[in-house]
Amino acid sequence: MLRLDCLRSVYAELEDCLVVTIMGAVAAELHSLGHRPNFFYLQHAMGLASSTGLGVALCLPEQTVIVFDGDGSLLMNLGSLSTMARYRPKKLVHVVFDNECLLSVGGFPTATSTGTDLEGIARAAGIPRVVKVRSVEDFKIAVANARHGGELTTIIAKVEAQGPAGYVTDLSLLENRFQFRRHIQSLKKQ
Amino acid sequence: MPVSLTNSKLIYDALKECDIRLVSALPETWLVHLIRLADDDPEMILVRLAKEEEGVGVSAGAHFAGVKSAMLMQNHGFLASINGIVSFAHLYKIPLLMLVSYRGTFGERDPWQTQGGNVTEPLLRALRIPYLFLDALDTVKKRVRQAQTLAESSLQPVALLLTRDLMWEE
């Protein structure tokens, strides 16, 4: 299963969500499908994408927030699972693309390649619904169920260690950040 | 426990007057009353963290959502947050109002706090984070307001160091 195919399978559904991604392949691939003002790519601060999604979700409980995380990033901030589980926003969807390596720095294997089980960790941290998927079809279903299930969900998506040719996009970090905030403020005025 | 409830209340009220609606926190002795005040306040979203760096992400999310926030942490929590501060708050121009209990300085009895006390201000200066002290009753309200105003106008982290003189009664 390719991460790009997963993203493509839910791209249309992302239109009315607030989306936060980690850096590297996830950001570049989502951007390659077509940037939207409701996408924020956290191009550094590894581990904090889930915390950022949590902050948005706690302040705007009516909005669906989707975080596209990765195994390397989540392993840097495992405590985030316990914090998310503690407050469990109903409309927060936490997707973890697990390719068992740090792809964008050369493919160094992470601990999920040697047996660390993020699904088990998420469940034991108290995330109310945890799903592991290995096919694009199952991924699409899992995201739809999470969006409409009314429960904080972590989806572990096992993907190939394959990414885009490059990671730099033509969207400046600050432009992305101001656009994302302005988009959210415009939703509140509606 | 001789942590000042009166002065903690003063700080909390000053945060409320700045329209702070979300507080992230990791407990430490000097912060117990502040955290309890936030927990008891139905208007406040309290996020109890596993590690302080998460608070940078949570506050960034709150900022995107249009909600003003504050971070309550010990100076060792500030040390634990530095990558988040640099590679998120500074990189993306995120306002952070950080209330940092300043342990390990004059009067400190706990040996384990003393190294953090030595490096807190040098690190704040190295990171070019503007900071002031909360050390006297009559300036708390004004300084909290000034710090929050600067964080919002400059879109950067600003720190208030909570001192023993204000927080501790003995």
Interface residues (C-beta under 8 A of the other chain):
Chain A: V20 F40 L42 Q43 H44 A45 G47 L48 A49 S50 S51 T52 G53 L54 G55 V56 A57 L58 C59 L60 N77 G79 S80 S82 T83 R86 Y87 L173 L174 R177 F180 R181 I184 Q185 K188
Chain B: R21 L22 I45 V47 R48 L49 A50 K51 E53 E54 G55 V56 G57 V58 S59 A60 G61 A62 H63 F64 A65 G66 V67 S69 N83 G84 S87 F88 L91 Y92 K93 I94
